[in-house]
Amino acid sequence: MSRIEDKLAELGETLPDAPAPAANYAPYVVTGQTVYVSGQISQGPQGNLLGKLGETATIEDGAAAARACALSILAQVKAAAGGDLDRLARVVKLTGFVNSTSGFTDQPKVINGASDFLVEVLGDKGRHARSAVSAASLPLGVMVEIEAIVELS
């Protein structure tokens, strides 16, 4: 296991298999040392994490869903790095989409679930630029979808 996977295990997390794309697109694209990870939807071991923030889901639910997205992002990065997750040099940027009502304004608190988790796992390599935006709906009714730009060594 890689040092990053050891840290995940220390936190009680298991890296899932990289999710397969749901349509005609690549789960990630590598150009040079940069990996562009397609949007990862919130899913856990029991399936998709569904709900609408401000209606059927709490900020805590959303943050847990964002954390699940971050795990899927790491799984995609491992696949992009030829199975060596320790090639991850830094997380450059996350763009987080939150399935929320028109009056919900705590999208950043939801996406903090991913940001805080990546910093916990990766330290300074996990600090990134970020956007957190609302969406009227997301694929399959999930709470969160996050895409990422990552640099490899």
Backbone as CSV, one residue per row, in Angstrom:
resi,resn,N_x,N_y,N_z,CA_x,CA_y,CA_z,C_x,C_y,C_z
1,MET,0.834,-1.191,0.000,0.000,0.000,0.000,0.875,1.249,0.000
2,SER,0.332,2.313,-0.553,1.049,3.583,-0.592,0.965,4.288,0.760
3,ARG,1.790,5.312,0.939,1.729,6.110,2.172,0.358,6.769,2.310
4,ILE,-0.200,7.219,1.194,-1.519,7.849,1.245,-2.571,6.819,1.653
5,GLU,-2.498,5.622,1.122,-3.454,4.579,1.497,-3.272,4.165,2.954
6,ASP,-2.030,4.190,3.445,-1.798,3.934,4.864,-2.503,4.983,5.720
7,LYS,-2.422,6.252,5.314,-3.087,7.327,6.046,-4.601,7.138,5.996
8,LEU,-5.129,6.744,4.850,-6.568,6.473,4.740,-6.967,5.373,5.723
9,ALA,-6.188,4.296,5.769,-6.482,3.187,6.687,-6.438,3.657,8.133
10,GLU,-5.480,4.523,8.448,-5.364,5.088,9.791,-6.635,5.871,10.157
11,LEU,-7.256,6.482,9.162,-8.492,7.242,9.367,-9.748,6.371,9.277
12,GLY,-9.543,5.062,9.064,-10.674,4.143,8.979,-11.356,4.140,7.625
13,GLU,-10.667,4.622,6.600,-11.231,4.694,5.248,-10.554,3.673,4.343
14,THR,-11.314,3.139,3.412,-10.786,2.238,2.401,-10.992,2.879,1.045
15,LEU,-9.956,2.917,0.247,-10.072,3.490,-1.089,-10.931,2.571,-1.943
16,PRO,-12.029,3.090,-2.508,-12.865,2.246,-3.365,-12.187,2.037,-4.715
17,ASP,-12.712,1.113,-5.500,-12.282,1.008,-6.887,-12.709,2.291,-7.588
18,ALA,-11.945,2.705,-8.574,-12.298,3.906,-9.333,-13.637,3.676,-10.024
19,PRO,-14.631,4.529,-9.746,-15.940,4.349,-10.366,-15.866,4.440,-11.895
20,ALA,-16.592,3.571,-12.565,-16.660,3.606,-14.028,-17.546,4.769,-14.457
21,PRO,-17.252,5.354,-15.619,-18.111,6.440,-16.097,-19.512,5.927,-16.404
22,ALA,-20.497,6.814,-16.207,-21.893,6.433,-16.418,-22.361,6.689,-17.843
23,ALA,-21.509,7.289,-18.671,-21.892,7.608,-20.044,-20.628,7.649,-20.901
24,ASN,-20.714,8.323,-22.037,-19.621,8.356,-22.998,-18.643,9.488,-22.678
25,TYR,-17.833,9.291,-21.649,-16.781,10.235,-21.270,-15.704,9.468,-20.521
26,ALA,-14.545,10.082,-20.381,-13.443,9.466,-19.644,-13.557,9.824,-18.166
27,PRO,-13.266,8.898,-17.263,-13.317,9.219,-15.836,-12.232,10.214,-15.433
28,TYR,-11.161,10.263,-16.218,-10.087,11.231,-16.013,-9.322,11.366,-17.320
29,VAL,-8.614,12.488,-17.457,-7.725,12.717,-18.586,-6.404,13.207,-18.021
30,VAL,-5.328,12.589,-18.486,-3.994,13.003,-18.066,-3.344,13.741,-19.229
31,THR,-2.845,14.931,-18.964,-2.074,15.680,-19.950,-0.840,16.215,-19.236
32,GLY,0.316,15.745,-19.649,1.538,16.083,-18.929,1.467,15.494,-17.530
33,GLN,1.632,16.340,-16.525,1.567,15.899,-15.132,0.228,16.255,-14.486
34,THR,-0.712,16.744,-15.292,-1.999,17.183,-14.768,-3.073,16.145,-15.043
35,VAL,-3.869,15.858,-14.017,-4.998,14.941,-14.145,-6.279,15.751,-13.955
36,TYR,-7.170,15.650,-14.921,-8.499,16.249,-14.825,-9.462,15.117,-14.510
37,VAL,-10.020,15.130,-13.300,-10.921,14.069,-12.869,-12.356,14.526,-13.125
38,SER,-13.095,13.734,-13.869,-14.504,14.026,-14.129,-15.278,14.054,-12.821
39,GLY,-16.440,14.690,-12.854,-17.264,14.800,-11.662,-17.536,13.446,-11.028
40,GLN,-17.263,13.356,-9.741,-17.516,12.140,-8.961,-18.744,12.394,-8.102
41,ILE,-19.750,11.546,-8.250,-20.981,11.727,-7.485,-20.861,11.067,-6.116
42,SER,-21.676,11.566,-5.197,-21.621,11.042,-3.826,-22.222,9.650,-3.778
43,GLN,-21.339,8.699,-3.500,-21.785,7.315,-3.325,-20.934,6.668,-2.256
44,GLY,-21.572,5.796,-1.515,-20.894,5.085,-0.450,-21.018,3.597,-0.667
45,PRO,-20.575,2.802,0.294,-20.645,1.347,0.163,-22.071,0.820,-0.055
46,GLN,-23.082,1.541,0.471,-24.469,1.095,0.334,-25.177,1.722,-0.874
47,GLY,-24.461,2.505,-1.677,-25.076,3.105,-2.855,-24.970,4.617,-2.846
48,ASN,-25.759,5.247,-3.718,-25.708,6.693,-3.865,-26.228,7.395,-2.620
49,LEU,-25.581,8.511,-2.279,-25.992,9.339,-1.146,-26.914,10.418,-1.696
50,LEU,-28.205,10.226,-1.501,-29.234,11.042,-2.136,-29.759,12.121,-1.205
51,GLY,-30.307,13.168,-1.791,-30.981,14.195,-1.017,-30.752,15.584,-1.562
52,LYS,-31.554,16.514,-1.084,-31.454,17.912,-1.476,-31.202,18.728,-0.214
53,LEU,-30.077,19.451,-0.209,-29.724,20.292,0.926,-30.743,21.422,1.033
54,GLY,-31.160,21.691,2.270,-32.180,22.698,2.511,-33.581,22.133,2.442
55,GLU,-33.682,20.829,2.152,-34.995,20.186,2.060,-34.985,18.848,2.785
56,THR,-34.237,17.878,2.259,-34.239,16.526,2.842,-32.900,16.125,3.449
57,ALA,-31.874,16.986,3.327,-30.543,16.634,3.824,-29.967,17.800,4.618
58,THR,-29.175,17.461,5.628,-28.532,18.459,6.477,-27.137,18.803,5.935
59,ILE,-26.557,19.844,6.477,-25.183,20.202,6.106,-24.251,19.038,6.428
60,GLU,-24.481,18.388,7.559,-23.632,17.244,7.947,-23.768,16.102,6.944
61,ASP,-24.995,15.834,6.479,-25.207,14.815,5.439,-24.426,15.180,4.181
62,GLY,-24.538,16.446,3.786,-23.856,16.914,2.585,-22.354,16.841,2.710
63,ALA,-21.810,17.201,3.877,-20.364,17.130,4.086,-19.875,15.684,4.003
64,ALA,-20.660,14.744,4.532,-20.307,13.322,4.422,-20.343,12.875,2.961
65,ALA,-21.310,13.384,2.210,-21.394,13.062,0.784,-20.185,13.633,0.041
66,ALA,-19.764,14.845,0.394,-18.588,15.451,-0.240,-17.331,14.657,0.087
67,ARG,-17.234,14.172,1.305,-16.097,13.329,1.698,-16.064,12.062,0.830
68,ALA,-17.238,11.474,0.586,-17.309,10.286,-0.273,-16.834,10.611,-1.693
69,CYS,-17.180,11.798,-2.181,-16.699,12.228,-3.495,-15.178,12.316,-3.499
70,ALA,-14.603,12.847,-2.424,-13.144,12.970,-2.329,-12.475,11.599,-2.380
71,LEU,-13.070,10.603,-1.756,-12.525,9.238,-1.831,-12.531,8.734,-3.274
72,SER,-13.625,8.997,-3.992,-13.699,8.576,-5.402,-12.675,9.325,-6.245
73,ILE,-12.454,10.604,-5.940,-11.431,11.368,-6.654,-10.069,10.717,-6.443
74,LEU,-9.737,10.367,-5.203,-8.457,9.709,-4.938,-8.353,8.383,-5.675
75,ALA,-9.446,7.647,-5.775,-9.438,6.381,-6.518,-9.151,6.630,-7.999
76,GLN,-9.740,7.677,-8.559,-9.480,8.005,-9.972,-8.026,8.439,-10.163
77,VAL,-7.493,9.204,-9.205,-6.096,9.637,-9.302,-5.168,8.427,-9.244
78,LYS,-5.477,7.473,-8.395,-4.660,6.253,-8.325,-4.665,5.542,-9.683
79,ALA,-5.829,5.430,-10.296,-5.912,4.797,-11.617,-5.109,5.600,-12.644
80,ALA,-5.243,6.921,-12.602,-4.530,7.781,-13.553,-3.016,7.703,-13.369
81,ALA,-2.582,7.432,-12.137,-1.152,7.357,-11.811,-0.610,5.939,-11.953
82,GLY,-1.313,5.095,-12.660,-0.836,3.733,-12.884,-0.809,2.886,-11.625
83,GLY,-1.698,3.197,-10.678,-1.793,2.413,-9.456,-0.938,2.934,-8.305
84,ASP,-0.157,3.988,-8.541,0.738,4.534,-7.509,0.184,5.865,-7.002
85,LEU,-0.653,5.808,-5.988,-1.286,7.012,-5.452,-0.264,7.988,-4.875
86,ASP,0.909,7.497,-4.489,1.931,8.393,-3.953,2.518,9.324,-5.015
87,ARG,2.152,9.145,-6.274,2.554,10.100,-7.317,1.746,11.393,-7.239
88,LEU,0.706,11.431,-6.413,-0.091,12.640,-6.264,0.791,13.715,-5.629
89,ALA,1.078,14.779,-6.392,1.943,15.850,-5.907,1.144,16.927,-5.188
90,ARG,-0.060,17.227,-5.699,-0.925,18.206,-5.036,-2.287,18.224,-5.698
91,VAL,-3.284,18.540,-4.885,-4.624,18.805,-5.402,-4.621,20.284,-5.777
92,VAL,-4.912,20.580,-7.036,-4.855,21.954,-7.536,-6.184,22.663,-7.333
93,LYS,-7.291,22.008,-7.748,-8.595,22.682,-7.683,-9.717,21.666,-7.593
94,LEU,-10.731,22.009,-6.799,-11.989,21.264,-6.756,-13.106,22.189,-7.209
95,THR,-14.046,21.632,-7.935,-15.295,22.328,-8.225,-16.405,21.445,-7.689
96,GLY,-17.121,21.961,-6.684,-18.161,21.187,-6.016,-19.544,21.706,-6.352
97,PHE,-20.428,20.787,-6.661,-21.822,21.087,-6.969,-22.696,20.478,-5.884
98,VAL,-23.596,21.273,-5.340,-24.444,20.849,-4.243,-25.899,20.883,-4.684
99,ASN,-26.570,19.750,-4.610,-27.998,19.648,-4.921,-28.738,20.348,-3.783
100,SER,-29.254,21.558,-4.061,-29.836,22.334,-2.969,-31.006,23.192,-3.441
101,THR,-31.792,23.595,-2.470,-32.928,24.470,-2.736,-32.416,25.861,-3.083
102,SER,-33.283,26.676,-3.662,-32.863,28.015,-4.088,-32.477,28.903,-2.907
103,GLY,-32.995,28.642,-1.720,-32.668,29.456,-0.560,-31.474,28.964,0.245
104,PHE,-30.906,27.824,-0.122,-29.777,27.254,0.620,-28.504,28.028,0.260
105,THR,-27.751,28.463,1.258,-26.557,29.272,0.996,-25.286,28.721,1.642
106,ASP,-25.338,27.511,2.147,-24.177,26.937,2.833,-23.413,25.917,1.980
107,GLN,-23.385,26.120,0.672,-22.639,25.224,-0.209,-21.180,25.075,0.229
108,PRO,-20.498,26.178,0.636,-19.109,26.003,1.078,-18.967,25.061,2.270
109,LYS,-19.902,25.103,3.213,-19.840,24.199,4.367,-19.986,22.746,3.935
110,VAL,-20.785,22.508,2.917,-20.949,21.147,2.398,-19.649,20.673,1.755
111,ILE,-19.087,21.467,0.857,-17.879,21.062,0.135,-16.667,21.008,1.065
112,ASN,-16.748,21.674,2.230,-15.694,21.522,3.235,-15.485,20.056,3.606
113,GLY,-16.523,19.241,3.474,-16.377,17.814,3.756,-15.285,17.180,2.914
114,ALA,-15.172,17.599,1.654,-14.106,17.102,0.780,-12.797,17.815,1.060
115,SER,-12.842,19.130,1.160,-11.609,19.907,1.361,-10.911,19.516,2.657
116,ASP,-11.668,19.469,3.754,-11.068,19.112,5.042,-10.492,17.704,5.011
117,PHE,-11.200,16.788,4.363,-10.736,15.404,4.273,-9.427,15.313,3.478
118,LEU,-9.352,16.013,2.352,-8.132,15.952,1.536,-6.933,16.530,2.286
119,VAL,-7.141,17.587,3.046,-6.045,18.141,3.842,-5.673,17.185,4.972
120,GLU,-6.670,16.532,5.568,-6.392,15.559,6.629,-5.550,14.399,6.102
121,VAL,-5.851,13.944,4.892,-5.142,12.806,4.310,-3.792,13.218,3.725
122,LEU,-3.750,14.366,3.036,-2.585,14.731,2.240,-1.729,15.850,2.833
123,GLY,-2.201,16.480,3.905,-1.471,17.628,4.439,-1.515,18.774,3.445
124,ASP,-0.421,19.514,3.343,-0.392,20.677,2.459,-0.623,20.317,0.995
125,LYS,-0.300,19.083,0.597,-0.568,18.663,-0.788,-2.063,18.647,-1.087
126,GLY,-2.877,18.625,-0.054,-4.323,18.586,-0.231,-4.976,19.957,-0.287
127,ARG,-4.216,21.032,0.006,-4.783,22.395,-0.050,-4.969,22.789,-1.508
128,HIS,-6.108,23.390,-1.812,-6.464,23.606,-3.206,-7.303,24.868,-3.375
129,ALA,-7.364,25.343,-4.607,-8.348,26.356,-4.977,-9.688,25.633,-5.096
130,ARG,-10.806,26.404,-4.995,-12.090,25.704,-4.956,-13.244,26.609,-5.337
131,SER,-14.253,25.990,-5.919,-15.561,26.612,-6.110,-16.591,25.696,-5.483
132,ALA,-17.644,26.293,-4.912,-18.747,25.523,-4.328,-20.028,26.201,-4.795
133,VAL,-20.782,25.516,-5.635,-21.964,26.124,-6.234,-23.195,25.254,-6.040
134,SER,-24.333,25.894,-6.133,-25.615,25.209,-6.011,-26.053,24.664,-7.366
135,ALA,-26.798,23.578,-7.332,-27.405,23.010,-8.531,-28.851,22.658,-8.196
136,ALA,-29.751,22.902,-9.126,-31.165,22.589,-8.905,-31.384,21.088,-8.765
137,SER,-30.537,20.312,-9.417,-30.563,18.855,-9.276,-29.225,18.324,-9.755
138,LEU,-28.927,17.095,-9.376,-27.700,16.436,-9.797,-28.046,15.037,-10.287
139,PRO,-27.145,14.390,-11.051,-27.429,13.063,-11.584,-27.892,12.083,-10.497
140,LEU,-28.925,11.359,-10.803,-29.468,10.297,-9.954,-29.993,10.797,-8.610
141,GLY,-30.086,12.118,-8.438,-30.580,12.678,-7.186,-29.552,12.742,-6.075
142,VAL,-28.256,12.597,-6.411,-27.219,12.636,-5.379,-27.116,14.035,-4.776
143,MET,-26.555,14.099,-3.569,-26.394,15.372,-2.864,-25.262,16.216,-3.431
144,VAL,-24.162,15.567,-3.845,-22.947,16.298,-4.203,-22.282,15.642,-5.406
145,GLU,-21.668,16.482,-6.236,-20.778,16.027,-7.304,-19.566,16.944,-7.279
146,ILE,-18.364,16.360,-7.367,-17.125,17.146,-7.331,-16.193,16.685,-8.438
147,GLU,-15.654,17.682,-9.169,-14.603,17.398,-10.134,-13.295,17.968,-9.609
148,ALA,-12.166,17.465,-10.111,-10.882,17.867,-9.557,-9.816,18.016,-10.630
149,ILE,-8.854,18.871,-10.327,-7.616,18.979,-11.097,-6.498,18.664,-10.130
150,VAL,-5.647,17.715,-10.498,-4.597,17.207,-9.619,-3.282,17.170,-10.392
151,GLU,-2.183,17.434,-9.708,-0.861,17.356,-10.305,-0.173,16.082,-9.820
152,LEU,0.467,15.372,-10.759,1.249,14.182,-10.434,2.730,14.525,-10.439
153,SER,3.503,13.717,-9.730,4.974,13.879,-9.765,5.541,12.916,-10.791
